[in-house]
Amino acid sequence: MEKEIIERMFKQAGIRYSQEDIEKYYQDSVKIKEFKKSYNDKRKYCPECGSTSYSTTLMSFLPKADNLKDYKDNNITVCNNCGHKCTYHNRVQT
């Protein structure tokens, strides 16, 4: 997320902010984006049949930059190939 977009979001929400706030929010968003890519790469496949096709709920909390090691995506996934149900966190890398 670009810093100009962050500043616009803060203004629209009526949040008082400093340039340090924008920089921290930006650095956190970069950190979370990198984490999510790695996290998702480790959970591409159904643990039963290996399919990458699935449906999911979208109710889980987003990760927080200061607590990434404890994050678990608890959305429920259903494999579109074999019907296996599990949390997104329990999908597998290979």
C-alpha positions as CSV (number, residue, x, y, z in Angstrom):
1,M,0.0,0.0,0.0
2,E,1.4,3.3,-1.0
3,K,2.0,6.0,1.6
4,E,-0.3,8.5,-0.2
5,I,-3.2,6.0,0.1
6,I,-2.5,5.5,3.8
7,E,-2.5,9.2,4.3
8,R,-5.8,9.5,2.4
9,M,-7.3,6.7,4.5
10,F,-6.3,8.5,7.7
11,K,-7.8,11.8,6.5
12,Q,-11.1,10.2,5.4
13,A,-11.4,8.4,8.8
14,G,-10.7,11.6,10.7
15,I,-7.6,10.1,12.3
16,R,-4.9,12.5,13.6
17,Y,-1.6,11.3,12.3
18,S,2.0,12.2,11.9
19,Q,4.5,11.2,9.2
20,E,5.9,8.7,11.6
21,D,2.4,7.1,11.9
22,I,2.2,6.8,8.1
23,E,5.7,5.3,7.9
24,K,4.9,2.7,10.6
25,Y,1.6,1.8,9.0
26,Y,3.4,1.5,5.7
27,Q,6.2,-0.7,7.1
28,D,3.6,-2.9,8.8
29,S,1.6,-3.3,5.6
30,V,4.8,-4.4,3.7
31,K,5.6,-6.9,6.5
32,I,2.1,-8.3,6.5
33,K,2.0,-8.6,2.7
34,E,5.3,-10.6,2.7
35,F,4.1,-12.7,5.6
36,K,0.7,-13.5,3.8
37,K,2.5,-14.6,0.7
38,S,4.8,-17.0,2.6
39,Y,1.8,-18.2,4.7
40,N,-0.3,-18.9,1.7
41,D,2.5,-20.6,-0.2
42,K,2.7,-23.1,2.7
43,R,-1.0,-23.9,2.5
44,K,-1.7,-24.3,-1.2
45,Y,-2.8,-27.9,-1.2
46,C,-5.6,-30.1,0.2
47,P,-4.1,-32.4,2.8
48,E,-6.2,-35.3,1.5
49,C,-5.9,-35.2,-2.3
50,G,-3.4,-32.4,-3.1
51,S,-5.8,-30.3,-5.0
52,T,-5.4,-26.5,-5.1
53,S,-9.1,-25.8,-5.8
54,Y,-11.1,-25.0,-2.7
55,S,-13.9,-22.8,-1.3
56,T,-13.5,-20.8,1.9
57,T,-15.3,-18.8,4.5
58,L,-14.0,-15.2,4.8
59,M,-14.4,-14.5,8.5
60,S,-10.9,-14.8,10.0
61,F,-9.0,-11.9,11.5
62,L,-6.2,-10.4,9.6
63,P,-2.6,-10.8,10.9
64,K,-1.1,-8.1,13.1
65,A,2.4,-7.0,12.2
66,D,3.6,-7.3,15.8
67,N,2.3,-10.9,16.3
68,L,2.8,-12.8,13.0
69,K,4.3,-15.9,14.5
70,D,1.1,-16.7,16.4
71,Y,-1.3,-16.1,13.4
72,K,-3.6,-18.9,12.3
73,D,-6.1,-18.5,9.5
74,N,-9.2,-20.3,10.9
75,N,-11.4,-19.9,7.9
76,I,-13.0,-23.2,6.9
77,T,-11.9,-24.5,3.5
78,V,-13.7,-27.2,1.5
79,C,-11.8,-29.0,-1.2
80,N,-13.6,-28.7,-4.6
81,N,-12.0,-32.0,-5.7
82,C,-12.6,-34.4,-2.7
83,G,-14.8,-32.4,-0.3
84,H,-12.3,-32.5,2.6
85,K,-13.0,-29.8,5.2
86,C,-10.3,-28.2,7.3
87,T,-9.1,-24.8,8.4
88,Y,-7.0,-22.8,6.0
89,H,-4.2,-23.1,8.5
90,N,-4.2,-26.9,8.1
91,R,-3.8,-26.9,4.4
92,V,-0.4,-28.2,3.3
93,Q,2.7,-27.0,1.3
94,T,3.2,-30.1,-0.8
